[in-house]
Amino acid sequence: MLDRLAGQLEHYMDLLSMRQKLVASNIANADTPGYHTRDVDFQFELQNAVAGDPQTTEVAGLQMKNDGNNVSLDRESRLLAENALRFNVASNLLRVQIQSIRSAIKEGQSS
Amino acid sequence: MSLFSALSVGASGMAAQRARAELLVENLANAETTRTPEGGPYRRKDVVFESASTASPFSSVFDAQLESPTGVAVSDVVTDTSDPERRYMPGHPDADQDGYVAFPHINPAEDMVDLLGSSRSYEANVAAIGAVKDMIQRSIDLFR
């Protein structure tokens, strides 16, 4: 009963943490000449639960600065907040799942 | 791949921005310095950033080949080679025969703007670390 939904939530949280790492990397390289913003195709990776690491891609359509760097701090801070909130929701859902299993185990013990 | 490596990416960003801020402050402090150990006036210094992997001792070669997200590092410190600014100050001890003193070619406004940018980038990295830390805490809370 825990497997299916918990597995999906785990995959979702894995993807979110991977994306958060890319966002942190983009922010760290906000002043690196020639650095291009990297991201994952979130919807694609979520629907195709393939084994192995998700593919990272360079984000198109961002304003390129004079030094060949196209990191937009506005975009990255939006994603930072969004990822944290999504992760928060997912972890709360997972905790509810785990708690229901745990309460079932505890009830069994007490009798 | 774990959220913990995102923490080191953020930390590398903070370290790089701090190094940049240190040089900018040094430039501002030495805006009027006419004597240096190398001789001549002080020369403006600036950092060059490069993206670098933040490989921990635990990450394998395999990880490194997967285009893992990169941190940032200071690859070089460049010294301004442009000619110093010459000001006519005949009474100055460092004046040449014509009465001109070589001053560093530093525009304090430029350095102040860079310093603000550096400070904002540092804050952005701190925010990233905060968000990642919160996510790790949420994962730990699953055990409660």
gemmi code that builds the backbone of each chain (N, CA, C; Angstrom):
import gemmi

chains = {
    "A": [
        ("MET", (0.833, -1.206, 0.000), (0.000, 0.000, 0.000), (0.868, 1.256, 0.000)),
        ("LEU", (2.044, 1.146, 0.611), (2.911, 2.331, 0.646), (3.659, 2.493, -0.672)),
        ("ASP", (3.863, 1.364, -1.363), (4.817, 1.358, -2.464), (4.544, 2.356, -3.579)),
        ("ARG", (3.321, 2.272, -4.164), (3.111, 2.964, -5.424), (3.178, 4.489, -5.250)),
        ("LEU", (2.342, 5.005, -4.361), (2.287, 6.448, -4.179), (3.602, 6.976, -3.611)),
        ("ALA", (4.155, 6.220, -2.629), (5.402, 6.667, -2.016), (6.528, 6.669, -3.039)),
        ("GLY", (6.504, 5.676, -3.932), (7.534, 5.633, -4.972), (7.455, 6.833, -5.890)),
        ("GLN", (6.209, 7.201, -6.251), (6.039, 8.370, -7.108), (6.487, 9.644, -6.400)),
        ("LEU", (6.117, 9.741, -5.114), (6.522, 10.926, -4.355), (8.045, 11.004, -4.252)),
        ("GLU", (8.660, 9.836, -4.081), (10.119, 9.801, -3.960), (10.773, 10.289, -5.247)),
        ("HIS", (10.225, 9.817, -6.372), (10.743, 10.246, -7.674), (10.581, 11.765, -7.841)),
        ("TYR", (9.424, 12.248, -7.440), (9.134, 13.684, -7.525), (10.137, 14.487, -6.684)),
        ("MET", (10.379, 14.013, -5.446), (11.300, 14.728, -4.565), (12.736, 14.642, -5.077)),
        ("ASP", (13.081, 13.486, -5.656), (14.419, 13.354, -6.250), (14.624, 14.387, -7.351)),
        ("LEU", (13.606, 14.500, -8.214), (13.692, 15.460, -9.309), (13.788, 16.888, -8.782)),
        ("LEU", (12.987, 17.181, -7.742), (13.016, 18.531, -7.185), (14.386, 18.861, -6.605)),
        ("SER", (14.988, 17.870, -5.927), (16.293, 18.165, -5.320), (17.354, 18.323, -6.402)),
        ("MET", (17.219, 17.519, -7.468), (18.137, 17.657, -8.606), (18.009, 19.059, -9.225)),
        ("ARG", (16.752, 19.507, -9.380), (16.529, 20.812, -9.986), (17.033, 21.924, -9.058)),
        ("GLN", (16.814, 21.729, -7.750), (17.283, 22.736, -6.805), (18.801, 22.867, -6.866)),
        ("LYS", (19.452, 21.739, -7.106), (20.907, 21.765, -7.205), (21.349, 22.564, -8.435)),
        ("LEU", (20.629, 22.359, -9.540), (20.951, 23.131, -10.744), (20.722, 24.622, -10.507)),
        ("VAL", (19.645, 24.948, -9.786), (19.356, 26.361, -9.503), (20.484, 26.955, -8.659)),
        ("ALA", (20.917, 26.196, -7.629), (22.021, 26.676, -6.782), (23.269, 26.888, -7.622)),
        ("SER", (23.494, 25.967, -8.567), (24.661, 26.079, -9.433), (24.561, 27.309, -10.338)),
        ("ASN", (23.361, 27.563, -10.858), (23.164, 28.742, -11.699), (23.404, 30.029, -10.917)),
        ("ILE", (22.906, 30.051, -9.673), (23.086, 31.260, -8.857), (24.560, 31.461, -8.541)),
        ("ALA", (25.264, 30.358, -8.219), (26.691, 30.474, -7.889), (27.480, 30.999, -9.087)),
        ("ASN", (27.021, 30.651, -10.298), (27.744, 31.066, -11.501), (27.147, 32.308, -12.149)),
        ("ALA", (26.416, 33.107, -11.358), (25.741, 34.276, -11.933), (26.719, 35.291, -12.513)),
        ("ASP", (27.990, 35.250, -12.078), (28.973, 36.207, -12.587), (30.105, 35.525, -13.341)),
        ("THR", (29.914, 34.257, -13.739), (30.964, 33.552, -14.458), (30.841, 33.819, -15.955)),
        ("PRO", (31.863, 34.374, -16.589), (31.761, 34.654, -18.019), (31.543, 33.375, -18.823)),
        ("GLY", (30.643, 33.431, -19.797), (30.420, 32.299, -20.695), (29.570, 31.186, -20.124)),
        ("TYR", (29.082, 31.331, -18.890), (28.254, 30.269, -18.285), (26.825, 30.376, -18.814)),
        ("HIS", (26.230, 29.238, -19.153), (24.846, 29.218, -19.636), (23.944, 28.543, -18.619)),
        ("THR", (22.762, 29.109, -18.414), (21.796, 28.573, -17.453), (21.429, 27.131, -17.791)),
        ("ARG", (21.442, 26.260, -16.780), (21.096, 24.848, -16.989), (19.824, 24.498, -16.217)),
        ("ASP", (19.056, 23.572, -16.786), (17.815, 23.164, -16.140), (17.452, 21.757, -16.619)),
        ("VAL", (16.438, 21.161, -15.994), (15.918, 19.880, -16.482), (14.519, 20.106, -17.052)),
        ("ASP", (14.140, 19.250, -18.014), (12.768, 19.285, -18.525), (11.902, 18.551, -17.516)),
        ("PHE", (11.335, 19.315, -16.592), (10.720, 18.730, -15.401), (9.547, 17.813, -15.748)),
        ("GLN", (8.609, 18.308, -16.587), (7.430, 17.512, -16.921), (7.822, 16.205, -17.603)),
        ("PHE", (8.770, 16.306, -18.548), (9.206, 15.113, -19.277), (9.794, 14.083, -18.327)),
        ("GLU", (10.691, 14.524, -17.467), (11.372, 13.603, -16.548), (10.382, 12.997, -15.551)),
        ("LEU", (9.373, 13.783, -15.170), (8.409, 13.293, -14.193), (7.551, 12.183, -14.805)),
        ("GLN", (7.164, 12.380, -16.085), (6.299, 11.379, -16.725), (7.085, 10.151, -17.160)),
        ("ASN", (8.346, 10.312, -17.470), (9.168, 9.163, -17.868), (10.103, 8.810, -16.727)),
        ("ALA", (9.636, 7.954, -15.846), (10.444, 7.595, -14.683), (11.548, 6.640, -15.120)),
        ("VAL", (12.489, 7.170, -15.891), (13.573, 6.324, -16.378), (14.652, 6.220, -15.311)),
        ("ALA", (15.337, 5.091, -15.338), (16.431, 4.906, -14.398), (17.593, 5.803, -14.821)),
        ("GLY", (18.402, 6.165, -13.870), (19.571, 6.987, -14.183), (19.275, 8.458, -14.008)),
        ("ASP", (20.300, 9.235, -14.227), (20.178, 10.667, -13.990), (19.396, 11.351, -15.102)),
        ("PRO", (18.568, 12.332, -14.756), (17.852, 13.083, -15.774), (18.819, 13.913, -16.626)),
        ("GLN", (18.394, 14.149, -17.845), (19.212, 14.954, -18.761), (19.110, 16.432, -18.376)),
        ("THR", (20.264, 17.105, -18.321), (20.193, 18.554, -18.128), (20.328, 19.231, -19.478)),
        ("THR", (19.617, 20.350, -19.614), (19.659, 21.081, -20.880), (19.976, 22.544, -20.609)),
        ("GLU", (20.440, 23.219, -21.630), (20.633, 24.659, -21.515), (19.309, 25.345, -21.813)),
        ("VAL", (18.994, 26.339, -21.003), (17.713, 27.026, -21.153), (17.804, 28.027, -22.295)),
        ("ALA", (16.811, 27.979, -23.191), (16.822, 28.905, -24.333), (15.979, 30.131, -24.007)),
        ("GLY", (16.237, 31.195, -24.729), (15.391, 32.385, -24.641), (15.677, 33.295, -23.479)),
        ("LEU", (16.881, 33.199, -22.916), (17.227, 34.125, -21.838), (18.118, 35.228, -22.399)),
        ("GLN", (18.034, 36.393, -21.775), (18.821, 37.540, -22.219), (20.309, 37.273, -21.976)),
        ("MET", (21.101, 37.343, -23.048), (22.543, 37.106, -22.927), (23.249, 38.402, -22.550)),
        ("LYS", (24.108, 38.311, -21.520), (24.856, 39.520, -21.141), (26.116, 39.638, -21.987)),
        ("ASN", (26.826, 40.746, -21.819), (28.010, 40.997, -22.657), (29.091, 39.939, -22.493)),
        ("ASP", (29.204, 39.348, -21.296), (30.277, 38.378, -21.057), (29.858, 36.952, -21.412)),
        ("GLY", (28.759, 36.793, -22.172), (28.355, 35.455, -22.599), (27.647, 34.666, -21.525)),
        ("ASN", (27.199, 35.335, -20.461), (26.513, 34.684, -19.354), (25.027, 35.034, -19.448)),
        ("ASN", (24.145, 34.029, -19.297), (22.718, 34.344, -19.434), (21.907, 33.960, -18.192)),
        ("VAL", (22.548, 34.008, -17.008), (21.831, 33.684, -15.776), (20.928, 34.851, -15.382)),
        ("SER", (19.644, 34.558, -15.192), (18.705, 35.573, -14.723), (18.402, 35.290, -13.257)),
        ("LEU", (18.844, 36.190, -12.374), (18.654, 35.957, -10.935), (17.172, 35.927, -10.575)),
        ("ASP", (16.335, 36.675, -11.318), (14.897, 36.659, -11.046), (14.319, 35.276, -11.297)),
        ("ARG", (14.693, 34.702, -12.455), (14.216, 33.366, -12.785), (14.674, 32.354, -11.737)),
        ("GLU", (15.953, 32.454, -11.343), (16.496, 31.470, -10.410), (15.859, 31.603, -9.032)),
        ("SER", (15.607, 32.847, -8.591), (15.014, 32.952, -7.249), (13.563, 32.493, -7.263)),
        ("ARG", (12.875, 32.688, -8.388), (11.505, 32.150, -8.484), (11.529, 30.628, -8.388)),
        ("LEU", (12.443, 30.011, -9.147), (12.529, 28.547, -9.136), (12.940, 28.026, -7.758)),
        ("LEU", (13.835, 28.784, -7.106), (14.301, 28.389, -5.768), (13.113, 28.286, -4.814)),
        ("ALA", (12.271, 29.330, -4.814), (11.112, 29.344, -3.925), (10.108, 28.265, -4.342)),
        ("GLU", (9.889, 28.147, -5.654), (8.898, 27.193, -6.151), (9.291, 25.758, -5.792)),
        ("ASN", (10.568, 25.426, -6.011), (11.042, 24.076, -5.699), (10.898, 23.764, -4.218)),
        ("ALA", (11.255, 24.749, -3.380), (11.175, 24.522, -1.935), (9.733, 24.265, -1.522)),
        ("LEU", (8.784, 25.027, -2.101), (7.372, 24.836, -1.750), (6.862, 23.478, -2.223)),
        ("ARG", (7.218, 23.123, -3.459), (6.781, 21.828, -3.990), (7.331, 20.685, -3.137)),
        ("PHE", (8.605, 20.829, -2.752), (9.238, 19.801, -1.926), (8.520, 19.695, -0.581)),
        ("ASN", (8.145, 20.864, -0.046), (7.425, 20.925, 1.211), (6.113, 20.140, 1.123)),
        ("VAL", (5.371, 20.383, 0.050), (4.098, 19.679, -0.155), (4.338, 18.170, -0.247)),
        ("ALA", (5.323, 17.783, -1.083), (5.586, 16.360, -1.297), (6.009, 15.679, -0.004)),
        ("SER", (6.862, 16.353, 0.775), (7.349, 15.711, 2.000), (6.227, 15.586, 3.018)),
        ("ASN", (5.310, 16.572, 3.041), (4.171, 16.457, 3.950), (3.269, 15.290, 3.555)),
        ("LEU", (3.037, 15.134, 2.233), (2.216, 14.023, 1.759), (2.840, 12.689, 2.133)),
        ("LEU", (4.169, 12.605, 1.946), (4.866, 11.366, 2.239), (4.816, 11.062, 3.732)),
        ("ARG", (4.902, 12.122, 4.536), (4.892, 11.904, 5.981), (3.533, 11.372, 6.446)),
        ("VAL", (2.468, 11.895, 5.828), (1.133, 11.398, 6.163), (1.042, 9.910, 5.837)),
        ("GLN", (1.587, 9.527, 4.670), (1.601, 8.106, 4.280), (2.313, 7.264, 5.327)),
        ("ILE", (3.519, 7.729, 5.676), (4.336, 6.962, 6.626), (3.646, 6.885, 7.977)),
        ("GLN", (3.033, 7.999, 8.387), (2.381, 8.004, 9.699), (1.219, 7.020, 9.764)),
        ("SER", (0.494, 6.908, 8.635), (-0.643, 5.974, 8.670), (-0.157, 4.543, 8.806)),
        ("ILE", (0.939, 4.207, 8.111), (1.519, 2.868, 8.252), (2.007, 2.667, 9.680)),
        ("ARG", (2.640, 3.702, 10.214), (3.210, 3.574, 11.554), (2.134, 3.389, 12.602)),
        ("SER", (1.033, 4.127, 12.420), (-0.036, 3.968, 13.411), (-0.633, 2.573, 13.315)),
        ("ALA", (-0.671, 2.012, 12.091), (-1.150, 0.636, 11.958), (-0.243, -0.319, 12.705)),
        ("ILE", (1.062, -0.106, 12.591), (2.024, -0.968, 13.293), (1.858, -0.818, 14.800)),
        ("LYS", (1.708, 0.415, 15.255), (1.603, 0.665, 16.702), (0.350, 0.031, 17.279)),
        ("GLU", (-0.757, 0.165, 16.547), (-1.999, -0.438, 17.033), (-1.830, -1.941, 17.184)),
        ("GLY", (-1.115, -2.551, 16.252), (-0.862, -3.982, 16.326), (-0.045, -4.341, 17.555)),
        ("GLN", (0.898, -3.472, 17.922), (1.777, -3.765, 19.050), (1.023, -3.703, 20.375)),
        ("SER", (0.101, -2.725, 20.478), (-0.492, -2.453, 21.783), (-1.416, -3.583, 22.244)),
        ("SER", (-1.985, -4.314, 21.295), (-2.931, -5.353, 21.708), (-2.214, -6.641, 22.094)),
    ],
    "B": [
        ("MET", (24.359, 11.941, -6.244), (23.624, 13.206, -6.293), (22.771, 13.368, -5.041)),
        ("SER", (23.056, 14.355, -4.273), (22.213, 14.603, -3.115), (22.097, 16.097, -2.913)),
        ("LEU", (21.168, 16.457, -2.069), (20.979, 17.881, -1.793), (22.201, 18.480, -1.124)),
        ("PHE", (23.009, 17.615, -0.484), (24.171, 18.149, 0.227), (25.175, 18.765, -0.728)),
        ("SER", (25.248, 18.207, -1.965), (26.194, 18.821, -2.902), (25.695, 20.184, -3.362)),
        ("ALA", (24.362, 20.402, -3.326), (23.854, 21.738, -3.629), (24.339, 22.737, -2.584)),
        ("LEU", (24.499, 22.267, -1.347), (25.031, 23.144, -0.299), (26.452, 23.576, -0.636)),
        ("SER", (27.276, 22.631, -1.127), (28.662, 23.025, -1.428), (28.723, 23.916, -2.656)),
        ("VAL", (27.766, 23.729, -3.592), (27.722, 24.649, -4.736), (27.441, 26.069, -4.247)),
        ("GLY", (26.453, 26.196, -3.360), (26.134, 27.511, -2.805), (27.311, 28.097, -2.042)),
        ("ALA", (27.992, 27.232, -1.270), (29.147, 27.703, -0.497), (30.260, 28.175, -1.418)),
        ("SER", (30.451, 27.485, -2.561), (31.500, 27.923, -3.487), (31.163, 29.300, -4.046)),
        ("GLY", (29.854, 29.534, -4.295), (29.443, 30.859, -4.756), (29.723, 31.924, -3.728)),
        ("MET", (29.439, 31.610, -2.450), (29.704, 32.580, -1.386), (31.198, 32.881, -1.290)),
        ("ALA", (32.019, 31.832, -1.372), (33.471, 32.027, -1.255), (33.991, 32.890, -2.397)),
        ("ALA", (33.480, 32.632, -3.620), (33.957, 33.385, -4.780), (33.562, 34.847, -4.662)),
        ("GLN", (32.309, 35.098, -4.243), (31.868, 36.489, -4.123), (32.614, 37.208, -3.005)),
        ("ARG", (32.962, 36.461, -1.958), (33.723, 37.086, -0.878), (35.117, 37.481, -1.362)),
        ("ALA", (35.733, 36.593, -2.162), (37.058, 36.905, -2.713), (36.979, 38.152, -3.582)),
        ("ARG", (35.890, 38.253, -4.379), (35.721, 39.417, -5.242), (35.555, 40.693, -4.405)),
        ("ALA", (34.722, 40.585, -3.343), (34.494, 41.751, -2.493), (35.789, 42.185, -1.817)),
        ("GLU", (36.632, 41.213, -1.407), (37.900, 41.558, -0.764), (38.778, 42.385, -1.691)),
        ("LEU", (38.863, 41.952, -2.974), (39.684, 42.684, -3.930), (39.111, 44.072, -4.193)),
        ("LEU", (37.778, 44.171, -4.279), (37.159, 45.468, -4.548), (37.433, 46.438, -3.401)),
        ("VAL", (37.360, 45.914, -2.165), (37.639, 46.765, -1.008), (39.106, 47.186, -1.014)),
        ("GLU", (39.981, 46.250, -1.400), (41.408, 46.571, -1.504), (41.625, 47.686, -2.524)),
        ("ASN", (40.916, 47.607, -3.659), (41.019, 48.649, -4.681), (40.587, 49.995, -4.133)),
        ("LEU", (39.455, 49.991, -3.413), (38.938, 51.252, -2.870), (39.915, 51.833, -1.855)),
        ("ALA", (40.471, 50.956, -1.000), (41.382, 51.429, 0.036), (42.653, 52.004, -0.564)),
        ("ASN", (43.070, 51.439, -1.704), (44.331, 51.863, -2.310), (44.140, 52.835, -3.474)),
        ("ALA", (43.003, 53.515, -3.502), (42.705, 54.399, -4.637), (43.713, 55.538, -4.764)),
        ("GLU", (44.402, 55.884, -3.663), (45.352, 57.005, -3.710), (46.767, 56.536, -3.384)),
        ("THR", (47.032, 55.239, -3.440), (48.334, 54.717, -3.035), (49.361, 54.903, -4.153)),
        ("THR", (50.452, 55.574, -3.823), (51.465, 55.818, -4.854), (52.703, 54.960, -4.661)),
        ("ARG", (52.789, 54.238, -3.548), (53.976, 53.392, -3.325), (53.547, 51.952, -3.076)),
        ("THR", (54.145, 51.014, -3.785), (53.877, 49.597, -3.576), (55.208, 48.865, -3.516)),
        ("PRO", (55.236, 47.644, -2.943), (56.489, 46.873, -2.921), (57.055, 46.626, -4.312)),
        ("GLU", (56.182, 46.534, -5.331), (56.664, 46.310, -6.702), (57.165, 47.602, -7.326)),
        ("GLY", (56.952, 48.712, -6.662), (57.317, 50.003, -7.222), (56.174, 50.593, -8.015)),
        ("GLY", (56.108, 51.913, -8.067), (55.046, 52.573, -8.807), (53.748, 52.582, -8.035)),
        ("PRO", (52.703, 53.138, -8.623), (51.423, 53.230, -7.920), (50.732, 51.878, -7.852)),
        ("TYR", (49.745, 51.785, -6.979), (48.921, 50.578, -6.871), (48.177, 50.359, -8.183)),
        ("ARG", (47.997, 49.086, -8.534), (47.231, 48.778, -9.757), (45.962, 48.020, -9.402)),
        ("ARG", (44.886, 48.379, -10.067), (43.573, 47.795, -9.782), (43.590, 46.287, -10.052)),
        ("LYS", (42.969, 45.523, -9.133), (42.899, 44.072, -9.294), (41.446, 43.643, -9.448)),
        ("ASP", (41.234, 42.588, -10.197), (39.881, 42.059, -10.352), (39.939, 40.536, -10.482)),
        ("VAL", (38.833, 39.876, -10.159), (38.810, 38.410, -10.230), (38.225, 37.950, -11.558)),
        ("VAL", (38.610, 36.737, -11.962), (37.962, 36.060, -13.082), (37.348, 34.788, -12.523)),
        ("PHE", (36.039, 34.619, -12.759), (35.358, 33.432, -12.255), (35.341, 32.337, -13.312)),
        ("GLU", (35.378, 31.097, -12.859), (35.165, 29.971, -13.773), (34.277, 28.962, -13.057)),
        ("SER", (33.504, 28.204, -13.839), (32.714, 27.165, -13.172), (33.616, 25.968, -12.920)),
        ("ALA", (33.495, 25.420, -11.716), (34.354, 24.306, -11.313), (33.517, 23.311, -10.548)),
        ("SER", (33.861, 22.039, -10.677), (33.070, 21.047, -9.961), (33.424, 21.098, -8.483)),
        ("THR", (32.436, 20.835, -7.651), (32.685, 20.824, -6.209), (32.726, 19.383, -5.752)),
        ("ALA", (33.684, 18.634, -6.299), (33.749, 17.205, -6.005), (34.116, 16.987, -4.552)),
        ("SER", (33.294, 16.213, -3.850), (33.616, 15.855, -2.481), (34.458, 14.586, -2.535)),
        ("PRO", (35.146, 14.247, -1.450), (35.961, 13.030, -1.468), (35.138, 11.778, -1.762)),
        ("PHE", (33.812, 11.868, -1.556), (32.986, 10.680, -1.720), (32.516, 10.491, -3.150)),
        ("SER", (32.547, 11.553, -3.953), (32.001, 11.408, -5.302), (33.021, 10.716, -6.194)),
        ("SER", (32.522, 9.841, -7.015), (33.427, 9.032, -7.819), (33.706, 9.698, -9.154)),
        ("VAL", (34.573, 9.103, -9.922), (34.870, 9.589, -11.259), (33.610, 9.531, -12.115)),
        ("PHE", (32.814, 8.501, -11.859), (31.552, 8.328, -12.585), (30.677, 9.573, -12.480)),
        ("ASP", (30.570, 10.103, -11.267), (29.773, 11.301, -11.040), (30.301, 12.467, -11.855)),
        ("ALA", (31.631, 12.581, -11.877), (32.244, 13.731, -12.532), (31.965, 13.728, -14.031)),
        ("GLN", (31.766, 12.523, -14.595), (31.547, 12.455, -16.032), (30.095, 12.676, -16.411)),
        ("LEU", (29.233, 12.802, -15.430), (27.804, 12.957, -15.726), (27.400, 14.425, -15.809)),
        ("GLU", (28.345, 15.293, -16.086), (28.034, 16.723, -16.157), (27.309, 17.154, -14.896)),
        ("SER", (27.879, 16.827, -13.740), (27.225, 17.179, -12.491), (27.210, 18.701, -12.346)),
        ("PRO", (26.210, 19.230, -11.656), (26.112, 20.674, -11.505), (27.385, 21.242, -10.913)),
        ("THR", (27.763, 22.391, -11.391), (29.062, 22.915, -11.028), (28.950, 24.097, -10.084)),
        ("GLY", (29.966, 24.235, -9.277), (30.099, 25.411, -8.439), (30.920, 26.445, -9.181)),
        ("VAL", (31.424, 27.400, -8.440), (32.203, 28.453, -9.084), (33.507, 28.609, -8.311)),
        ("ALA", (34.559, 28.994, -9.011), (35.839, 29.202, -8.356), (36.519, 30.410, -8.985)),
        ("VAL", (37.431, 31.009, -8.218), (38.206, 32.120, -8.757), (39.353, 31.523, -9.568)),
        ("SER", (39.345, 31.718, -10.868), (40.369, 31.088, -11.687), (41.609, 31.965, -11.781)),
        ("ASP", (41.432, 33.262, -11.679), (42.580, 34.143, -11.860), (42.302, 35.498, -11.209)),
        ("VAL", (43.378, 36.146, -10.776), (43.271, 37.537, -10.330), (44.052, 38.374, -11.329)),
        ("VAL", (43.366, 39.240, -12.042), (44.056, 40.032, -13.068), (44.363, 41.421, -12.518)),
        ("THR", (45.523, 41.916, -12.895), (45.955, 43.246, -12.494), (45.824, 44.188, -13.685)),
        ("ASP", (45.267, 45.339, -13.418), (45.073, 46.340, -14.468), (46.440, 46.806, -14.982)),
        ("THR", (46.638, 46.772, -16.300), (47.939, 47.174, -16.853), (47.884, 48.539, -17.527)),
        ("SER", (46.733, 49.210, -17.424), (46.643, 50.517, -18.102), (47.554, 51.543, -17.416)),
        ("ASP", (47.870, 52.591, -18.147), (48.793, 53.600, -17.625), (48.196, 54.297, -16.405)),
        ("PRO", (49.057, 54.582, -15.405), (48.543, 55.289, -14.238), (48.099, 56.712, -14.598)),
        ("GLU", (47.277, 57.245, -13.714), (46.799, 58.611, -13.927), (47.876, 59.572, -13.432)),
        ("ARG", (48.223, 60.562, -14.238), (49.287, 61.506, -13.840), (48.655, 62.817, -13.386)),
        ("ARG", (49.008, 63.197, -12.139), (48.472, 64.463, -11.612), (49.642, 65.385, -11.315)),
        ("TYR", (49.446, 66.661, -11.568), (50.518, 67.642, -11.346), (50.525, 68.040, -9.878)),
        ("MET", (51.511, 67.516, -9.124), (51.650, 67.841, -7.695), (53.141, 67.992, -7.410)),
        ("PRO", (53.703, 69.171, -7.674), (55.167, 69.327, -7.572), (55.704, 69.101, -6.169)),
        ("GLY", (54.884, 69.363, -5.134), (55.385, 69.231, -3.771), (55.370, 67.813, -3.257)),
        ("HIS", (54.795, 66.885, -4.015), (54.638, 65.509, -3.533), (55.972, 64.763, -3.556)),
        ("PRO", (56.285, 63.985, -2.507), (57.580, 63.277, -2.482), (57.765, 62.292, -3.644)),
        ("ASP", (56.690, 61.805, -4.236), (56.819, 60.850, -5.332), (56.735, 61.513, -6.708)),
        ("ALA", (56.823, 62.823, -6.734), (56.708, 63.515, -8.025), (57.969, 63.294, -8.862)),
        ("ASP", (57.808, 63.214, -10.193), (58.978, 63.064, -11.071), (59.563, 64.455, -11.381)),
        ("GLN", (60.526, 64.494, -12.297), (61.209, 65.763, -12.563), (60.243, 66.852, -13.015)),
        ("ASP", (59.195, 66.437, -13.763), (58.252, 67.431, -14.278), (57.195, 67.821, -13.251)),
        ("GLY", (57.230, 67.201, -12.062), (56.252, 67.526, -11.039), (54.988, 66.707, -11.094)),
        ("TYR", (54.987, 65.637, -11.878), (53.780, 64.805, -11.986), (53.889, 63.583, -11.071)),
        ("VAL", (52.780, 63.213, -10.444), (52.743, 62.020, -9.599), (51.830, 60.992, -10.265)),
        ("ALA", (52.299, 59.732, -10.320), (51.481, 58.658, -10.904), (50.528, 58.126, -9.842)),
        ("PHE", (49.224, 58.237, -10.098), (48.201, 57.722, -9.188), (47.525, 56.502, -9.800)),
        ("PRO", (46.991, 55.601, -8.958), (46.308, 54.423, -9.513), (45.124, 54.834, -10.381)),
        ("HIS", (44.890, 54.051, -11.433), (43.782, 54.339, -12.336), (42.534, 53.651, -11.799)),
        ("ILE", (41.949, 54.240, -10.748), (40.801, 53.602, -10.089), (39.624, 54.566, -10.053)),
        ("ASN", (38.482, 54.076, -10.490), (37.250, 54.849, -10.412), (36.425, 54.299, -9.254)),
        ("PRO", (36.378, 55.041, -8.110), (35.695, 54.496, -6.924), (34.238, 54.151, -7.200)),
        ("ALA", (33.568, 54.928, -8.075), (32.154, 54.648, -8.362), (32.001, 53.262, -8.982)),
        ("GLU", (32.910, 52.941, -9.911), (32.868, 51.630, -10.578), (33.019, 50.501, -9.557)),
        ("ASP", (33.987, 50.683, -8.636), (34.214, 49.643, -7.630), (33.044, 49.528, -6.663)),
        ("MET", (32.425, 50.671, -6.341), (31.280, 50.616, -5.434), (30.125, 49.846, -6.077)),
        ("VAL", (29.894, 50.090, -7.378), (28.815, 49.380, -8.074), (29.111, 47.871, -8.097)),
        ("ASP", (30.367, 47.514, -8.395), (30.743, 46.096, -8.394), (30.570, 45.472, -7.006)),
        ("LEU", (30.895, 46.284, -5.989), (30.784, 45.803, -4.606), (29.322, 45.507, -4.263)),
        ("LEU", (28.424, 46.382, -4.735), (26.989, 46.140, -4.511), (26.555, 44.857, -5.214)),
        ("GLY", (27.018, 44.686, -6.456), (26.674, 43.472, -7.208), (27.174, 42.231, -6.501)),
        ("SER", (28.397, 42.319, -5.990), (28.984, 41.195, -5.276), (28.171, 40.860, -4.031)),
        ("SER", (27.765, 41.909, -3.322), (26.982, 41.710, -2.099), (25.632, 41.062, -2.410)),
        ("ARG", (24.984, 41.511, -3.499), (23.689, 40.918, -3.880), (23.860, 39.454, -4.277)),
        ("SER", (24.923, 39.153, -5.026), (25.158, 37.767, -5.433), (25.400, 36.887, -4.207)),
        ("TYR", (26.130, 37.446, -3.239), (26.384, 36.704, -2.003), (25.060, 36.376, -1.320)),
        ("GLU", (24.165, 37.383, -1.267), (22.855, 37.166, -0.641), (22.061, 36.102, -1.388)),
        ("ALA", (22.157, 36.125, -2.734), (21.430, 35.129, -3.527), (21.916, 33.723, -3.190)),
        ("ASN", (23.234, 33.579, -3.012), (23.779, 32.268, -2.646), (23.324, 31.846, -1.259)),
        ("VAL", (23.271, 32.825, -0.337), (22.798, 32.511, 1.018), (21.352, 32.033, 0.957)),
        ("ALA", (20.531, 32.703, 0.106), (19.125, 32.299, -0.029), (19.028, 30.888, -0.593)),
        ("ALA", (19.890, 30.572, -1.562), (19.869, 29.235, -2.157), (20.209, 28.193, -1.099)),
        ("ILE", (21.229, 28.476, -0.288), (21.615, 27.529, 0.762), (20.479, 27.359, 1.760)),
        ("GLY", (19.822, 28.480, 2.096), (18.706, 28.416, 3.030), (17.596, 27.519, 2.515)),
        ("ALA", (17.259, 27.665, 1.217), (16.177, 26.867, 0.633), (16.545, 25.388, 0.614)),
        ("VAL", (17.793, 25.097, 0.250), (18.232, 23.697, 0.191), (18.247, 23.091, 1.592)),
        ("LYS", (18.711, 23.890, 2.546), (18.767, 23.420, 3.935), (17.369, 23.083, 4.441)),
        ("ASP", (16.407, 23.922, 4.047), (15.019, 23.679, 4.440), (14.510, 22.355, 3.855)),
        ("MET", (14.896, 22.102, 2.588), (14.478, 20.845, 1.958), (15.084, 19.650, 2.674)),
        ("ILE", (16.352, 19.756, 3.061), (16.998, 18.653, 3.779), (16.293, 18.435, 5.113)),
        ("GLN", (15.967, 19.539, 5.784), (15.286, 19.433, 7.082), (13.942, 18.731, 6.928)),
        ("ARG", (13.220, 19.063, 5.834), (11.921, 18.420, 5.575), (12.099, 16.919, 5.390)),
        ("SER", (13.178, 16.530, 4.695), (13.420, 15.106, 4.492), (13.700, 14.411, 5.806)),
        ("ILE", (14.464, 15.091, 6.662), (14.780, 14.494, 7.961), (13.507, 14.360, 8.792)),
        ("ASP", (12.610, 15.356, 8.662), (11.377, 15.339, 9.444), (10.474, 14.153, 9.073)),
        ("LEU", (10.730, 13.528, 7.933), (9.922, 12.361, 7.552), (10.051, 11.236, 8.572)),
        ("PHE", (11.161, 11.202, 9.292), (11.374, 10.127, 10.259), (10.580, 10.344, 11.544)),
        ("ARG", (10.112, 11.567, 11.751), (9.490, 11.850, 13.050), (8.112, 11.238, 13.151)),
    ],
}
model = gemmi.Model(1)
for chain_id, residues in chains.items():
    chain = gemmi.Chain(chain_id)
    for i, (resn, *xyz) in enumerate(residues, 1):
        res = gemmi.Residue()
        res.name, res.seqid = resn, gemmi.SeqId(i, " ")
        for name, pos in zip(("N", "CA", "C"), xyz):
            atom = gemmi.Atom()
            atom.name, atom.element = name, gemmi.Element(name[0])
            atom.pos, atom.b_iso = gemmi.Position(*pos), 0.0
            res.add_atom(atom)
        chain.add_residue(res)
    model.add_chain(chain)
structure = gemmi.Structure()
structure.add_model(model)
structure.setup_entities()
